[in-house]
Amino acid sequence: MAFAGKLGTFVRQNISRNTALNGQGSLTSMYNAVRCMSGSKLFIGSLSYDTDEQSLKEAFTSYGDITEAKIIVDRENGRSRGFGFVSYTSEENAAAAQTAMDGQDLAGRAIRVSYANERPSGGSRGGGGYGGGGGGY
């Protein structure tokens, strides 16, 4: 995860430098390709607890074909945790939705829309259990 952040910073700095020197806007598309490695999956944050998967899908469907709209719920009580994910069939549709919907009102809340980060697989995620995943007991 740290490597991806450093790579993003490096690419962003080089794009800024190159754009200032030669005015090439096409480098922005290269940065976006690196930044959104998950491509067509968006993270939707700051959702109202009343937002369900159907209303989430309806809010984003005008930007393209959606393969999945998922609200993340608490395991203990089944209530929304205030965020979810929307997956599109194409990266272009996801990019259009991200640009248009970030900061917009949905069910009385200004939502945050960004590209989803893939979670690492296996037991190296950390968190949870005794010791918080950092050596433990």
N, C-alpha and C positions, 0 to 999 in steps of 0.2 A: 504494500500500500504506500509506503514511504517512497519507494522507487517511482511509482506512478505519479505521485505528487511532484517529485523533483523533475521528472520527464516533462510534465505539463508546464512547470515553471520555465524550464529550459526552452521549450518550443514557443511558449508565449513571449519570452524575452526576445528570441530570434525573430519572431514574426513582427513584433513591435519595431525592432531595429531595422529589419528589411523594409517594412512598410514606410518608415520614416525616410529611408535612403532612396528607395526606388518607387514608392507609391503603389506597390503591388498588393492589391486586395485579395488576390487568389490564394495567398498564404493563409488567410483566415480559414479557408475550407480545410487546409491541411491540419491546422490546429484543432478545428471542430472534429475532424475524423479521429485524431488521437484522444481528444477529451472525452468523447462519447463512445468508448470502446464497447459499451453495452448496446450501442446502436439504437434500438427501437423501444427500449424500456425506460419509462419516466418514473421518477419518484415524485409523489404529490404530498406535500407537507402542509401543516396548519389547517387540516380539514376539520370541519365542524363534526362533533361527535354524532350528529344526526344524519350525516351523509352515509348512504349505503352504496353498495357496489353498482346497483342499477343507476342511481342518480350520478355517480361518478362517471360511468360509461356514457350516459346521455350528455354530460357536460363536455366530453372530449371527442365524441363520435363525429362531429362536423369536420375534424381535421384529417380523417382517414379511417380505414378499417382497423378496428381494435380486436386483438386476439384475446386479451384478458384485462379486466379491471378488478383489482383486488384491494379490499380494505383490510388492514392488519388489525386483529382483535387481541385483547388480553386473554391469556389462557385461563386465568382464574375466574373471570366474571363474564367473558364473552362480549364485552363492550369494546367499541372502537378505541384504538390508541391514538387516533388523530392523524394518521398518515396511511398512504396506500401506494399502489403502483398501477400504471396503465401501460400495456404493451401494444405496439402497433405492428402492422405487417411490413412496414418499410421505415427506414431511417428518415426519409424525407418527411413523412407524415408526423413522426415523433418530433422532428426539428420544428415543424410548423406549429405544432401544439405547444411545445415548450416556449417558443417565442411569444405566441399569442396569449397563453393562459397564465404565465408567471405573473403574480401580483394581482390577478383578477379576483373578483368576488364570487364565491361559491357558497351558498347557504349562509350568507352573512359573515363569511370569513375571507380575508385576503389570503389566497393559497400561494404556496411556493412550489414551483415546478422546475425540476432539474433532471439531468440524466441519472439513472440509477447506477450505483456502483455494485459490481458483482461481489458477493461475499466469498471469501476463500472457503474451499471445501475441507472437510476433515475436522480434526480436533484442535487445530491451531488457531481457532477464532478468538479464543480468550473469553473472558467474562464468565459469569455464572458459577455456581458451586462455591465451595470453600476456597479461599485464597484468590478469587477473582481470575483464575486462569493463569496466574503468574507464578508458577511453581507449586502452589497449593500445599495442602497438608497431607 
